């Protein structure tokens, strides 16, 4: 398991485990997204952060 403590905007923490991303925004309900929609495992850090950014945007729009 890899844990990134990335403090930007309202991100409290990002956990990457088994190619799934879980984001905790302002200690509210966690958002989870699979990274295995595409059949590949070599995600770059930029691609992971883009996916996290999209999750946060979707969370804020609700």
C-alpha angles and dihedrals in degrees: 000000000000121000121194117194097205112169109196127133104333101332112135096181145332123220121192115193130155091352093302124118121214119188126192110204116194090335088293126128111319120245117217131195134177120236092197097078085104116051097246139091103197100094117167121225089248092056092048092051090048089054091048091048090053091050091051092048090051091048093051092048093058 
